[in-house]
């Protein structure tokens, strides 16, 4: 009997993942990661909410499987939160969920799975790992609306054989129905959309608590004309329109952020468009990239076809059609039909193009 550790958040997806694996004959162990950060001057930990641990424990009791809680707060602080703050200070917009998968869920947690002598790590992600001709590939799941492969591209290819995604062939509604039929106590629990370490969905408040010294600076147009003052570059992101405190002949958007000059550059909506990008910190899940791929520059991006090349260990993408608000710090993820080819962190925007 193969042994599998299921990362359980207390939500319906990870709960059904554990249920499905038990029904398939696996020896299942549930684990909830405490990702809390001690509040300043307080011993209280924010975990991912005590209610999440309680819900996961109730589900494990219902499934008659053991449940453990591991403390990953140090890893969260050092590998995710510190990077999150540093990236904003450097004028970039990070994606902490990508980093969490890379460093914690499929990094530190997977190491613990191997140290415990277990065979697999499973999660409630909507994604698929498929073995083809002896090799393992990351693929998009049945539910394309819930597809979470964008966040999973940094998982190393060599560990895919250790990962199970039990929800690969189910839609979200089918997962909820399975939970209802099996009387899981979290069947109707709403899905959290928040970054786990940020309260009240306010990342600017979180950053302002972490960054004690705000450097104000100019907001300029594309010709260098000063239009106003910003409160600190970390309050802004590419594509932002609201909260600029300036006016023009038409709507103005953040086109770029210059951390060296401590300035925000604004322009019109058409100025947001760019023909390509360069990306670093690559992780490839195939032996060789095709010359043309389908790429997403953010999770909610519909994707676009592009030409791709690798130079000096960096991706260079040129899109068939100019893309809006390509944002340094975000991830670009490459696809070939349902196969995830890999991706990287956007480092540079290629603006010059004749539209």
Wavefront OBJ file of the C-alpha trace (Angstrom):
o trace
v 0.000 0.000 0.000
v 1.518 3.327 -1.105
v 1.675 6.084 1.505
v 0.730 9.656 0.637
v 0.798 12.887 2.606
v -2.009 15.285 1.671
v -1.473 18.993 2.301
v -4.813 19.980 3.844
v -5.819 23.631 4.134
v -9.220 22.945 5.658
v -10.919 23.691 2.333
v -13.093 21.507 0.160
v -10.460 20.844 -2.538
v -7.759 19.347 -0.327
v -10.393 17.494 1.714
v -11.811 15.774 -1.373
v -8.261 15.053 -2.563
v -7.670 13.105 0.644
v -11.009 11.306 0.286
v -10.318 10.252 -3.307
v -6.876 8.922 -2.463
v -8.205 6.870 0.428
v -10.875 5.385 -1.841
v -8.127 4.483 -4.323
v -6.410 2.418 -1.641
v -3.623 4.739 -0.521
v -2.541 4.990 3.097
v -3.330 8.670 3.630
v -1.857 11.106 6.138
v -3.252 14.642 6.442
v -1.045 17.595 7.201
v -1.864 21.263 7.698
v 0.936 23.774 7.354
v 0.998 26.512 9.970
v 2.236 29.474 7.945
v 1.717 32.006 10.725
v 3.793 35.040 11.568
v 3.994 36.328 15.115
v 2.509 39.789 15.377
v 4.909 42.457 16.540
v 5.058 42.403 20.333
v 2.628 39.501 20.455
v 2.880 35.763 20.974
v -0.252 35.178 18.914
v 0.394 33.330 15.656
v -1.791 34.022 12.628
v -1.356 30.500 11.185
v -3.706 30.284 8.241
v -6.477 30.712 10.759
v -7.167 28.376 13.662
v -10.487 27.563 11.994
v -8.593 26.112 9.000
v -6.689 23.715 11.253
v -9.935 22.799 13.024
v -11.700 22.110 9.723
v -8.838 19.961 8.429
v -8.784 18.003 11.677
v -12.545 17.382 11.445
v -12.226 16.118 7.884
v -9.393 13.778 8.854
v -11.487 12.434 11.717
v -14.352 11.851 9.275
v -11.993 10.009 6.905
v -10.345 8.141 9.789
v -6.847 9.233 8.825
v -4.150 10.811 11.027
v -3.736 14.594 11.009
v -0.638 16.620 11.811
v 0.220 20.316 11.963
v 3.725 21.389 10.931
v 5.143 24.849 11.564
v 6.443 26.463 8.386
v 6.356 30.037 9.687
v 10.124 30.462 9.484
v 10.202 29.313 5.860
v 7.307 31.638 5.039
v 9.079 34.623 6.583
v 12.487 33.955 5.040
v 11.543 32.637 1.604
v 8.223 34.291 0.805
v 7.504 37.412 2.844
v 11.010 38.868 2.698
v 11.092 38.420 -1.062
v 7.564 39.855 -1.350
v 8.637 43.068 0.404
v 11.989 43.326 -1.409
v 10.371 42.953 -4.822
v 7.949 45.814 -4.197
v 10.813 47.989 -2.928
v 12.588 47.278 -6.223
v 9.605 48.352 -8.321
v 8.395 44.853 -9.185
v 5.113 43.057 -8.484
v 5.762 39.567 -7.078
v 3.483 36.534 -7.004
v 3.824 34.943 -3.542
v 1.680 31.927 -4.491
v 4.250 30.953 -7.133
v 7.046 31.331 -4.568
v 5.105 29.321 -1.977
v 4.741 26.395 -4.359
v 8.409 26.588 -5.305
v 9.969 26.949 -1.885
v 7.460 25.558 0.623
v 4.792 23.188 -0.715
v 6.969 21.469 -3.297
v 10.229 22.368 -1.579
v 10.393 22.118 2.213
v 7.199 20.074 2.552
v 8.244 17.585 -0.110
v 11.559 17.131 1.711
v 9.609 16.248 4.865
v 7.539 13.724 2.911
v 10.704 11.965 1.804
v 12.208 12.161 5.299
v 9.055 10.540 6.725
v 9.435 7.622 4.315
v 6.216 8.403 2.447
v 5.801 7.772 -1.260
v 3.897 10.834 -2.480
v 2.817 14.385 -1.725
v -0.716 15.298 -2.810
v -2.532 18.628 -2.899
v -5.927 19.941 -3.931
v -4.557 21.887 -6.894
v -6.437 21.709 -10.174
v -3.594 20.306 -12.274
v -2.412 16.989 -13.672
v 0.813 14.988 -13.664
v 0.948 12.439 -16.484
v 3.537 9.770 -17.222
v 4.308 9.392 -20.926
v 6.994 7.002 -22.193
v 8.609 6.894 -18.772
v 8.708 10.677 -18.327
v 6.512 12.876 -16.181
v 4.764 15.991 -17.461
v 2.710 18.754 -15.869
v -0.589 19.280 -17.700
v -3.714 21.371 -17.458
v -6.676 19.744 -15.660
v -10.201 19.020 -16.841
v -11.542 22.222 -15.250
v -9.904 24.934 -17.363
v -11.592 27.686 -15.335
v -9.960 26.478 -12.105
v -6.678 25.535 -13.810
v -3.841 26.331 -11.345
v -0.878 25.246 -13.451
v 0.193 28.894 -13.788
v 1.230 28.773 -10.120
v 2.904 25.372 -10.437
v 5.410 25.917 -13.239
v 8.416 26.316 -10.838
v 8.012 22.743 -9.521
v 11.155 20.864 -10.534
v 10.713 18.283 -13.248
v 12.523 15.564 -11.308
v 10.011 15.660 -8.435
v 6.848 15.382 -10.556
v 6.926 11.616 -10.037
v 6.423 12.231 -6.304
v 3.359 14.462 -6.734
v -0.317 13.535 -6.998
v -3.130 15.879 -8.047
v -6.309 13.858 -7.364
v -8.620 16.599 -8.687
v -7.130 16.550 -12.193
v -10.194 14.983 -13.816
v -12.911 16.823 -11.875
v -14.592 20.203 -12.118
v -15.046 22.384 -9.052
v -18.758 21.618 -8.928
v -18.061 17.877 -9.167
v -15.637 18.207 -6.263
v -18.266 19.956 -4.148
v -20.813 17.270 -5.034
v -18.376 14.545 -3.938
v -17.929 16.402 -0.640
v -21.704 16.613 -0.172
v -22.284 12.939 -0.994
v -19.625 11.921 1.524
v -20.899 14.371 4.156
v -17.630 16.227 4.524
v -18.117 19.162 6.934
v -16.431 21.613 4.504
v -18.615 20.809 1.475
v -20.085 24.329 1.281
v -17.066 26.223 2.579
v -16.253 29.208 0.309
v -12.842 29.325 -1.332
v -10.314 31.775 0.051
v -8.895 34.213 -2.491
v -6.535 35.957 -0.081
v -2.766 35.841 0.183
v -2.462 33.837 3.398
v -0.155 36.231 5.240
v -2.047 39.413 4.329
v -5.095 40.353 6.347
v -8.102 42.219 4.953
v -6.871 41.875 1.326
v -4.773 45.040 1.798
v -1.218 44.383 0.642
v -0.368 48.096 0.795
v -1.186 48.180 4.507
v 0.945 45.074 5.017
v 3.870 46.663 3.181
v 3.547 49.963 5.038
v 3.786 48.067 8.339
v 6.956 46.354 7.142
v 8.596 49.340 5.485
v 9.158 52.080 8.023
v 10.673 54.725 5.760
v 8.639 55.871 2.773
v 10.525 57.680 0.000
v 8.267 60.047 -1.853
v 9.146 60.920 -5.427
v 7.883 62.310 -8.729
v 5.132 60.976 -10.969
v 6.125 61.844 -14.540
v 4.690 61.414 -18.007
v 6.543 59.744 -20.866
v 8.221 63.078 -21.703
v 9.548 63.495 -18.178
v 7.079 66.214 -17.156
v 6.300 66.083 -13.432
v 2.565 65.593 -12.858
v 2.558 64.927 -9.132
v 4.178 63.092 -6.230
v 3.963 59.454 -5.205
v 3.931 58.147 -1.629
v 6.492 55.396 -2.220
v 6.988 53.149 -5.250
v 5.790 50.051 -3.416
v 2.260 51.494 -3.364
v 2.050 51.177 -7.164
v 2.016 48.506 -9.838
v 2.053 48.515 -13.639
v -1.400 49.048 -15.091
v -2.723 50.851 -12.003
v -5.154 53.702 -12.660
v -6.799 54.412 -9.313
v -5.136 56.276 -6.473
v -2.556 58.201 -8.520
v -3.761 61.599 -7.355
v -3.096 63.231 -10.736
v -5.168 64.286 -13.714
v -4.659 64.594 -17.456
v -6.542 65.009 -20.697
v -7.521 61.346 -20.511
v -7.184 58.400 -18.109
v -3.611 57.835 -16.891
v -2.055 54.505 -15.963
v 1.218 53.397 -14.391
v 3.376 52.447 -17.376
v 6.621 51.709 -15.547
v 8.316 52.018 -12.161
v 11.899 53.264 -11.926
v 13.386 52.289 -8.539
v 16.785 53.859 -9.272
v 15.285 57.282 -9.932
v 12.456 56.633 -7.448
v 9.809 57.695 -9.933
v 6.524 56.480 -11.374
v 5.997 56.832 -15.136
v 2.427 57.227 -16.371
v 0.766 57.312 -19.780
v -2.372 56.463 -21.692
v -3.934 53.028 -22.045
v -2.246 52.378 -25.380
v 1.134 53.081 -23.746
v 0.612 49.967 -21.616
v 1.062 47.763 -24.682
v 4.375 46.033 -25.387
v 5.493 43.505 -27.967
v 7.516 41.195 -25.734
v 9.456 40.477 -22.588
v 12.544 38.912 -21.103
v 12.330 36.540 -18.148
v 14.832 35.094 -15.667
v 14.861 32.267 -13.060
v 13.721 29.758 -15.655
v 12.279 26.368 -14.879
v 11.732 24.147 -17.904
v 9.588 21.013 -17.709
v 10.497 19.694 -21.175
v 13.777 18.884 -22.905
v 13.404 21.570 -25.547
v 11.020 24.444 -26.200
v 9.275 24.761 -29.562
v 9.857 28.034 -31.416
v 6.243 29.065 -30.909
v 4.383 28.691 -27.631
v 1.226 29.907 -25.924
v 2.117 32.175 -22.995
v 0.291 33.679 -20.015
v 1.752 36.772 -18.334
v -0.536 36.629 -15.295
v -2.985 34.125 -13.858
v -6.089 35.840 -15.264
v -4.447 36.527 -18.651
v -6.199 34.802 -21.553
v -2.794 33.986 -23.073
v -1.254 34.768 -26.451
v 0.890 33.007 -29.041
v 4.492 34.132 -29.284
v 7.928 33.298 -30.591
v 10.328 32.151 -27.911
v 14.083 31.854 -27.575
v 16.589 31.370 -24.778
v 19.648 33.609 -24.596
v 22.102 33.662 -21.684
v 19.716 31.505 -19.639
v 16.896 34.020 -20.102
v 13.646 33.696 -22.003
v 12.836 36.180 -24.722
v 9.251 36.249 -25.962
v 7.850 38.224 -28.897
v 4.045 38.120 -28.995
v 1.939 37.891 -32.140
v -0.154 40.774 -30.779
v 1.022 43.493 -28.349
v 0.115 42.688 -24.753
v -1.135 45.092 -22.114
v 0.511 45.691 -18.723
v 3.372 43.196 -18.883
v 4.569 43.468 -15.290
v 8.122 42.836 -14.024
v 8.051 40.465 -11.050
v 5.092 38.479 -12.325
v 5.550 35.074 -13.940
v 5.266 34.162 -17.595
v 4.190 30.551 -18.126
v 4.495 28.656 -21.417
v 2.068 26.080 -22.807
v 1.749 23.704 -25.742
v -1.905 22.650 -25.786
v -2.416 21.103 -22.310
v 1.280 20.644 -21.571
v 3.042 23.128 -19.267
v 6.460 23.747 -20.789
v 7.885 25.917 -18.003
v 8.249 29.589 -17.225
v 10.167 32.322 -15.490
v 9.979 35.683 -13.735
v 9.418 38.701 -15.983
v 12.503 40.903 -15.758
v 12.230 43.309 -18.670
v 9.507 44.616 -20.968
v 10.264 44.938 -24.692
v 8.345 48.053 -25.666
v 9.603 49.048 -29.096
v 7.148 47.888 -31.705
v 5.114 49.289 -34.540
v 1.529 48.612 -33.552
l 1 2 3 4 5 6 7 8 9 10 11 12 13 14 15 16 17 18 19 20 21 22 23 24 25 26 27 28 29 30 31 32 33 34 35 36 37 38 39 40 41 42 43 44 45 46 47 48 49 50 51 52 53 54 55 56 57 58 59 60 61 62 63 64 65 66 67 68 69 70 71 72 73 74 75 76 77 78 79 80 81 82 83 84 85 86 87 88 89 90 91 92 93 94 95 96 97 98 99 100 101 102 103 104 105 106 107 108 109 110 111 112 113 114 115 116 117 118 119 120 121 122 123 124 125 126 127 128 129 130 131 132 133 134 135 136 137 138 139 140 141 142 143 144 145 146 147 148 149 150 151 152 153 154 155 156 157 158 159 160 161 162 163 164 165 166 167 168 169 170 171 172 173 174 175 176 177 178 179 180 181 182 183 184 185 186 187 188 189 190 191 192 193 194 195 196 197 198 199 200 201 202 203 204 205 206 207 208 209 210 211 212 213 214 215 216 217 218 219 220 221 222 223 224 225 226 227 228 229 230 231 232 233 234 235 236 237 238 239 240 241 242 243 244 245 246 247 248 249 250 251 252 253 254 255 256 257 258 259 260 261 262 263 264 265 266 267 268 269 270 271 272 273 274 275 276 277 278 279 280 281 282 283 284 285 286 287 288 289 290 291 292 293 294 295 296 297 298 299 300 301 302 303 304 305 306 307 308 309 310 311 312 313 314 315 316 317 318 319 320 321 322 323 324 325 326 327 328 329 330 331 332 333 334 335 336 337 338 339 340 341 342 343 344 345 346 347 348 349 350 351 352 353 354 355
